[in-house]
Amino acid sequence: MNEPVATVLIPAFNEEGTIASVVEAARPAGFPVVVVDDGSSDATAERAAQAGAEVVRITPNRGKGGAYAAGLERVKTPFVILLDADLVGLRPEHLRTLLEPLLEGRAEMVVGVFRGGRWLSDFGNRITPQLSGQRALATEQLRSLPGLEDARYDVELKLTRHARREGWRVRYVPLTGLGQRLKEEKRGLLAGFAHRLRMYAQILRYALGLKD
């Protein structure tokens, strides 16, 4: 039996509504799945474990970068596929689409962009594809990202900027039929909108060079 070449790594904070379906869609691709429960107060960890993922629980909440750092301790494969926990419409072929350019030596990082899934998440990905959380890269390259443990909402921008500095070839690929639940759907209109504003504020600060 061939050893898997990639591990699926999913950070999750209060995503009990979608995490099981994401894990169940990822596992048939043949890759181990590691879910990092980032201080959730709901049943995220239990749902992920029931769906077949290896679960790492951390507390308090560390943000996406901190979750990645904790999850990487369990990753033994040469490549890692990063997925958000709130995806809708994930299929095994989406993972293969992310991984193929790496295996073929055509890229050092692959970024997935939503196409034909949910129009709002499609729209956001078309405007700011560099913010997509669906990525694949070498495990050691993710480990080498400066400030990974401290990155929260801006981890994708940090990866994009680091790739540019290091001269990585970055390939953007369409993930047809895949979408994402909106913050407003998960948290309620006001709480979701407030969370979105905080996220955008941190991303803007990073993009303007106001933080490392």
Secondary structure, DSSP 8 states (H G I E B T S, - for coil): ----SEEEEEEESS-TTTHHHHHHHHGGGT--EEEEEES-SSSHHHHHHHTT-EEEEESS--HHHHHHHHHHTT--SSEEEE--TTEES--HHHHHHHHHHHHTTS-SEEEEEEESS-HHHHHHHHH-GGG---EEEEHHHHHT-TTGGG-STTHHHHHHHHHHHHT--EEEEEEET-EE--HHHHH-HHHHHHHHHHHHHHHHHHHTTS--
